[in-house]
Amino acid sequence: MNPLVWLFEKVIEIYSFLLLVYVILTVLINLRIVNSRQPIVAAVGEFLYRITEPLLAPIRRRLPNLGPIDISPVVLLLALQFLVVTERYLLRSF
């Protein structure tokens, strides 16, 4: 396997994991299971927000308003997986 392809796939994998952690943390904060005023929770939440928001914001702008339901992480995860599958398909065809 090409090292650049491996790196690309690992970066997508890590980003997908961070996106899932962000979604879980947001749900736990909204359900008041985790206190967002705790310094560690606030720091982790801020980090995850800064990492995920640049890709989530454009998706949110294009999606219809569903009220409290935010499906932009699902759309982003599908897009990331589509990138990986497309990359594998294109490399296999060459």
Phi and psi in degrees as a GROMACS rama.xvg file:
@    title "Ramachandran Plot"
@    xaxis  label "Phi"
@    yaxis  label "Psi"
@TYPE xy
-65.2624  133.376  ASN-2
-61.5638  -32.922  PRO-3
-69.991  -35.8607  LEU-4
-66.3314  -43.8772  VAL-5
-58.827  -45.7082  TRP-6
-62.791  -43.6867  LEU-7
-58.2344  -47.1382  PHE-8
-66.2603  -37.3167  GLU-9
-67.9883  -39.1222  LYS-10
-63.7199  -42.7371  VAL-11
-63.4048  -41.5577  ILE-12
-63.3344  -45.9109  GLU-13
-65.056  -42.79  ILE-14
-63.995  -39.7078  TYR-15
-62.9713  -40.6019  SER-16
-63.1758  -45.3418  PHE-17
-62.9113  -36.3687  LEU-18
-64.8002  -41.898  LEU-19
-65.2509  -40.1921  LEU-20
-62.8529  -40.6699  VAL-21
-61.6356  -43.3556  TYR-22
-64.5719  -44.3653  VAL-23
-64.4274  -43.386  ILE-24
-63.1134  -40.5487  LEU-25
-63.2396  -41.8504  THR-26
-64.4574  -43.8504  VAL-27
-63.81  -36.6394  LEU-28
-69.4177  -42.9896  ILE-29
-66.8328  -30.7068  ASN-30
-85.7029  1.98175  LEU-31
61.0635  31.7199  ARG-32
-84.0013  -34.4367  ILE-33
-116.866  136.516  VAL-34
-88.2731  118.277  ASN-35
-73.9124  -7.05413  SER-36
-85.0789  -10.3055  ARG-37
-67.6068  136.4  GLN-38
-58.8599  -39.9985  PRO-39
-69.2593  -43.8567  ILE-40
-63.0007  -42.0445  VAL-41
-64.1234  -41.1882  ALA-42
-67.4898  -44.8206  ALA-43
-64.8471  -43.4976  VAL-44
-61.9098  -42.4648  GLY-45
-64.622  -42.9026  GLU-46
-60.4461  -49.0645  PHE-47
-64.523  -36.9288  LEU-48
-63.1114  -45.7374  TYR-49
-66.6798  -30.0335  ARG-50
-78.1471  -41.3385  ILE-51
-92.1721  -28.2888  THR-52
-62.9827  -35.6828  GLU-53
-59.6418  -28.461  PRO-54
-94.8838  -25.9898  LEU-55
-79.6242  -34.5891  LEU-56
-59.4655  -47.7025  ALA-57
-63.809  -32.5936  PRO-58
-68.4021  -42.8606  ILE-59
-61.0373  -37.2657  ARG-60
-65.5847  -31.0558  ARG-61
-90.0723  -20.522  ARG-62
-82.0738  150.094  LEU-63
-69.237  154.313  PRO-64
-73.1169  117.483  ASN-65
-106.779  20.3831  LEU-66
76.6541  -128.99  GLY-67
-78.3939  -5.48283  PRO-68
-90.2188  125.934  ILE-69
-115.662  108.491  ASP-70
-99.6524  7.07562  ILE-71
-61.1342  -36.4075  SER-72
-63.0182  -34.836  PRO-73
-66.4528  -43.6092  VAL-74
-62.279  -42.4928  VAL-75
-65.8257  -42.644  LEU-76
-61.7378  -41.2053  LEU-77
-63.2392  -40.8496  LEU-78
-65.2568  -40.3194  ALA-79
-65.0456  -42.4421  LEU-80
-66.3077  -35.8635  GLN-81
-61.9018  -40.5635  PHE-82
-60.2441  -45.1117  LEU-83
-64.9579  -45.1143  VAL-84
-65.5491  -41.0299  VAL-85
-63.8502  -42.751  THR-86
-61.2345  -43.1102  GLU-87
-64.8761  -41.705  ARG-88
-64.2972  -44.7999  TYR-89
-66.6264  -37.8987  LEU-90
-71.1687  -32.0926  LEU-91
-71.3183  -29.7639  ARG-92
-78.1126  -14.3058  SER-93
